[in-house]
Amino acid sequence: SCITAPSALRSRDPRPLPHRLHQNSNLSVASPRTFEIDYKNDCFRKDGTEFQYISGSIHYNRIPRVYWKDRLLKMYMAGLNAIQMYIPWNFHEPHPGQYVFSGDRDVMHFIQLAHDIGLLVILRPGPYICGEWDMGGLPAWLLNKKDIVLRTSDPDYINAVDKWMGKLLPMIKPFLYQNGGPIITVQVENEYGSYFACDYSYLRHLVSLFRSHLGQDVVLFSTDGAGVSYLKCGSLQGMYATVDFGPGSNVTAAFAAQRYAEPHGPLVNSEFYTGWLDHWGEQHSRVPTSAVVKTLVDMLNMGANVNLYMFIGGTNFGYWNGANGPYAPQPTSYDYDAPLTEAGDLTDKYFAIRDVIKMIPEGPPPPSTPKYAYGPVTMKKVSMHEIFSSLTVKSSNRFLYNHLPITYFFMKQFGFILYRTTLPVDCSKPTALSSPLNGVHDRAYVSVDGIAAGILERDKAISLNITGKAGSQLDVLVENMGRINYGKDINDFKGLVSNLTLGAKVLSIWTSYSLSIDEAISQGLLHGRDFKRRVPIRRPSRLLQHSVSSLPTFYSGTFSIADGIPDLPQDTYIQFPNWKKGQIWINGFNLGRYWPDRGPQITLFVPASLLSTAVLNNITVLELEGAPCAPGPCTVEFTAIPVLNATLASLRSKINALSFAVTFCVEKVIL
């Protein structure tokens, strides 16, 4: 019979860890290696021996490369014998035919590191991955065909998938267990039973595609929710069906659902949730350690193979976060309340799981990385006129004239796009500027003749009142807050995806500016230009939920780290006292979004690898709603303590939310 107790979990390279880390990195096959499903005895077999895995999910795309080894070692020292990982397509093919596999995108190096440490790999290459990642890992350029049906047999989609997998899978093949590498199983697609299409031809095509590149020996599998309804559309002959469920679930019932699709074979929970995801405006998710431990013990005692999702979450740097529907974007932190924190710190949950596994390598795990509070940094306003010139004239295709607004996929844009037109009539009295078809994707900052007018927000605020004369310049700066990563609405177009109206009149003749902010900042074009000219500010009502006190504005600052202090630089966190919402770059690297006005995340993780002791460190902030910088300077602050759970904590926020609810109850939204 197969393994039935946690004490028999280990199946590792017997050599000491240091020897494996210094071995030749070239993969080689000393003897025939096999990994297969034993349907007769309901288990996996590795090299002919019964095998049970307990693995943890780690996303290399959410962790700086310099920390990959540290995080993998901590997972190994927890007693895991495998890791599970996605490969996000959009992370590696930003434009059709343009592939990036270097630096933080060097996934082959990551797999090799896992192999050298002694961890097996459960690979989930998509093409769709979900993972709370922008568009579920699918590249946004797929939307160049506006009526494309993603995750189906749509010929345009299939053609793109075939090209991508034709590039990726041959790179993966040498790392398969049968070929001397660490990859024991490969997932096809992801949770397809939750998708509306239920296209079996699509799944059959993927299975055939994977087999053609990886061979007949690799174990292919699917993952779906632990319900028969999910498995009906998610499972297919040729893929071993597994399920996912979290703490507190009825383990017997969940695995009974798997048995609907797989009457025999190993029990597998491919996503056992150690925590859960966050959304802006909600409390930070917490899952009790006791609940995780109890259900984990139950599964292991049944002989089940378990993957802990997540073992470490990491960070949605830049614009990579996803969103769920109804539209709810995820924050920059992907901490997930996992056993290892966003910064890779050891938690009580880590040690509790380690005690359950009980098969621990000799020696302690690597310690949590030290954190340093560098303190406040003074920020100064940067000239918006020079910024606009820098951002809009860098190339000839960065602005377009059109009768209707241009959506993001035409402009090849990720973060921000500026739409400009003129008011066709006098609006001496407040007149509604509206998005009647809810076409602001996702958040728009509106100004008239350089004066802030308010905010339009997807699903929440589709109208605001403006005033101005005929011919006045109307600017609408639209922020992409992250594409939907799960469900039927993953074809998530960005920008103004439908017309705006002024009163009853449809606005037309738009100029759309593609703002290459990241490029400009990385080239130093926005840094160090003090703002001298004062801009008039119109103060909107304090009760308006989606009001702003100023135009979106850049701020810059510098700070130094003494090179005579041992062990500096160190990891740190940055917070924004009395700032509202925006984006931050450190030394040209896009750290992510901050939104303390909504929470729950207050601090952003700053890896030490971004900082320098040799030169001044540059900070660039794009504050979208109003920095606390008038009339004098303002600061951002580096701290050693993360704050991820401060949703609407202040009395001011609660009062504002209550006032809005009373005054504008038809919205039925309290932020």
C-alpha positions, 0 to 999 in steps of 0.5 A, spaced: 500 500 500 502 507 499 504 512 504 499 513 509 502 517 515 506 524 515 512 520 518 513 517 511 513 523 507 520 524 506 523 522 499 529 527 498 536 527 496 540 524 501 547 528 500 548 534 505 545 540 503 551 544 502 554 539 497 548 539 493 548 547 492 555 546 490 554 541 485 555 542 477 548 546 475 548 542 469 542 537 469 544 530 468 541 523 468 545 518 473 540 512 472 533 512 469 528 516 473 521 515 473 515 519 476 508 516 475 501 514 478 500 508 481 492 507 480 492 500 483 495 502 490 492 510 489 499 513 490 504 516 486 511 512 485 518 516 484 523 511 481 518 505 483 518 507 490 511 509 493 511 517 494 507 522 497 509 530 497 507 536 501 509 542 497 508 549 498 507 555 493 512 560 491 511 565 485 518 567 483 515 573 479 513 576 486 520 575 489 526 579 487 531 574 484 536 576 489 532 573 494 530 566 491 535 562 494 533 565 501 526 563 500 527 556 497 532 554 503 526 556 508 521 552 504 526 546 504 528 547 512 520 547 513 520 540 511 517 541 504 519 536 499 517 540 493 514 547 491 509 549 486 510 555 481 506 558 476 509 561 469 505 567 468 505 568 460 504 576 460 511 576 465 515 573 459 512 576 453 510 583 454 509 584 446 508 578 441 514 575 439 518 579 444 520 574 450 524 576 456 527 570 460 533 574 464 534 578 471 527 577 475 524 573 469 529 568 469 525 562 471 530 557 468 535 559 474 529 559 479 527 552 477 535 550 477 535 553 484 530 549 487 533 543 484 540 544 487 537 545 494 533 538 493 526 541 492 522 537 487 517 542 482 510 542 481 509 546 475 503 550 472 505 554 466 498 556 464 497 558 459 492 561 464 494 561 471 489 566 475 494 567 481 491 574 483 495 576 477 494 581 472 489 578 467 490 571 470 497 571 466 494 572 459 498 578 456 493 584 454 495 584 447 491 578 446 485 584 446 488 587 440 482 582 437 476 586 441 472 580 440 477 574 442 474 569 446 479 567 451 481 560 454 477 557 448 478 554 441 478 561 438 483 561 432 486 567 434 487 565 441 489 558 440 494 561 435 497 565 440 497 559 445 501 555 440 506 560 439 508 561 446 508 554 448 512 552 442 517 557 446 516 555 453 515 548 453 522 546 450 525 550 455 522 546 460 523 539 457 530 538 460 528 540 467 523 534 467 524 529 472 525 523 467 530 528 464 534 529 470 530 535 473 526 536 478 519 537 475 515 531 477 508 534 474 505 539 470 498 542 470 494 544 464 490 550 464 487 552 471 481 551 474 477 551 468 471 548 471 470 555 474 470 558 467 463 559 463 466 556 456 466 549 458 470 548 451 473 540 451 476 541 444 480 547 448 482 542 453 484 536 448 488 541 444 492 543 450 493 536 452 496 534 445 500 540 445 503 539 452 504 532 450 508 534 443 513 538 447 514 534 453 513 527 451 508 521 453 511 520 460 510 526 464 504 526 469 499 532 466 494 534 471 488 539 472 486 543 478 479 545 480 474 546 486 472 540 490 465 540 487 463 535 482 460 541 478 467 544 477 470 537 475 465 536 470 468 541 465 475 542 468 477 534 468 479 531 461 482 524 460 489 525 459 490 529 465 490 527 472 484 531 476 486 534 483 482 539 487 483 545 492 480 547 498 482 550 505 482 549 512 475 548 515 473 544 509 470 537 510 476 533 507 472 527 506 467 530 502 472 534 498 476 528 496 470 524 494 469 530 489 476 528 486 474 521 486 468 523 482 473 524 476 479 519 479 476 513 482 483 511 483 490 514 484 493 519 489 489 524 493 491 531 491 489 538 494 493 542 489 491 548 493 490 548 500 489 555 503 494 557 508 491 564 508 487 568 503 487 574 498 486 581 499 482 587 496 483 595 497 478 597 502 477 590 505 480 587 512 487 584 511 485 576 510 487 572 516 487 564 517 488 561 524 494 557 524 490 552 528 485 551 523 491 550 518 494 545 522 488 541 523 486 540 516 493 539 514 494 533 519 487 530 517 489 530 510 496 527 511 493 522 515 489 520 509 495 519 505 493 525 501 499 529 497 498 537 499 500 543 496 500 549 501 498 555 497 501 560 499 507 558 503 510 565 501 506 570 497 510 576 495 509 582 492 505 585 486 511 590 484 509 595 479 502 594 475 502 586 476 496 586 481 490 582 478 482 584 480 476 580 482 469 581 479 465 585 481 471 590 480 475 589 486 483 590 485 488 587 489 493 591 493 501 591 492 502 586 498 501 579 496 502 577 503 497 572 503 498 571 511 502 565 509 507 561 513 513 566 510 511 573 510 511 578 504 518 579 506 520 572 507 520 572 515 519 566 519 512 566 522 508 562 528 505 559 522 511 557 519 514 553 525 507 550 526 507 547 519 514 545 520 512 541 527 506 537 523 511 535 517 516 532 522 521 531 517 526 537 518 533 537 515 539 538 520 540 545 522 535 551 523 532 555 517 535 561 515 533 567 519 528 573 517 532 578 514 533 584 518 529 591 517 532 598 518 528 604 519 531 609 515 526 615 517 523 620 513 525 623 507 522 630 504 519 630 498 518 636 493 513 638 488 516 637 480 514 641 474 508 638 471 509 642 465 516 639 464 513 632 465 508 632 460 512 634 455 517 629 457 512 624 457 508 626 451 513 627 445 518 621 447 515 618 440 511 619 435 506 614 437 504 616 444 498 620 442 492 619 437 487 623 435 480 620 435 473 621 434 472 616 440 477 615 446 482 610 445 482 604 450 489 601 453 490 595 448 491 600 442 496 604 446 500 598 449 499 601 456 499 598 463 499 604 468 496 611 466 493 614 459 491 621 458 484 623 454 483 630 452 478 634 449 474 641 450 467 642 452 463 643 447 458 648 451 458 653 456 457 649 463 456 655 468 452 651 472 454 644 475 453 639 469 454 632 469 460 629 466 458 621 466 460 614 464 453 612 462 455 605 460 460 604 466 466 605 461 471 608 466 476 602 467 478 603 472 479 610 476 479 617 472 482 623 475 478 629 471 480 636 471 478 642 467 483 648 465 488 645 470 483 645 476 481 638 479 474 637 478 473 630 481 474 622 480 470 617 476 471 610 478 468 603 475 462 601 478 462 606 484 462 613 481 460 614 474 458 621 474 460 628 477 458 635 476 463 640 472 463 647 470 467 651 465 466 655 458 465 652 451 472 651 449 475 649 456 480 643 456 477 637 459 483 632 461 481 625 464 487 621 467 485 614 467 489 609 471 489 601 470 488 598 477 489 591 475 486 587 470 480 582 472 484 575 473 478 570 474 471 569 471 468 570 465 470 578 465 478 577 464 477 580 457 478 586 461 479 592 457 482 599 460 482 606 459 475 609 457 472 603 454 465 607 452 463 614 451 463 620 456 457 624 456 456 632 458 449 632 460 446 629 454 451 630 449 456 625 447 463 628 448 468 627 441 474 629 438 479 626 443 486 626 443 489 620 447 496 621 450 500 614 452 504 616 458 510 612 459 512 614 466 516 608 468 521 609 462 521 617 463 523 615 471 528 610 469 531 615 465 531 620 470 527 625 466 522 627 472 527 627 478 530 633 481 526 638 478 522 643 483 516 646 482 515 653 482 509 656 479 503 655 484 497 652 481 490 654 483 486 649 487 478 648 487 476 645 494 470 641 493 465 639 498 468 635 504 462 630 503 464 628 496 467 621 496 470 621 490 473 628 490 480 631 490 484 637 492 489 637 487 491 635 480 495 628 480 502 631 481 509 628 481 514 629 488 521 627 488 526 626 494 533 623 495 536 620 501 543 617 503 545 610 507 551 611 510 556 606 507 560 605 514 555 601 518 555 594 517 550 590 514 547 596 510 542 596 506 537 592 509 530 591 507 525 596 509 518 598 509 515 605 506 509 609 508 505 615 506 503 619 512 497 623 510 498 622 503 492 619 499 493 614 493 498 614 488 504 610 485 512 610 487 518 608 484 525 607 488 531 608 484 527 607 478 524 601 480 516 601 480 515 599 487 507 599 486 501 602 489 500 606 495 492 607 498 492 609 505 486 612 504 482 606 503 487 600 506 488 595 508 495 596 506 499 602 509 506 600 508 510 597 502 515 592 502 522 595 500 527 590 498 534 592 500 537 590 493 533 596 490 537 601 495 545 603 495 550 605 500 554 608 494 550 614 491 544 617 493 537 614 493 532 617 489 524 616 490 519 619 485 512 619 487 506 620 483 500 622 488 493 622 484 489 625 489 492 630 494 499 630 498 500 633 504 505 638 501 501 645 501 504 650 503 510 647 505 514 640 504 512 633 506 515 627 507 515 619 506 517 615 511 521 608 512 520 604 517 522 597 520 515 595 521 509 593 516 502 595 516 498 591 512 491 591 516 489 598 517 482 599 513 478 605 515 482 605 521 482 612 523 475 616 525 476 621 519 475 615 514 469 612 518 466 619 519 467 621 511 464 614 509 458 615 514 457 622 511 457 619 504 452 614 505 447 618 508 448 624 503 449 619 497 445 613 499 443 611 492 450 609 491 450 604 497 457 603 497 461 605 503 469 605 502 
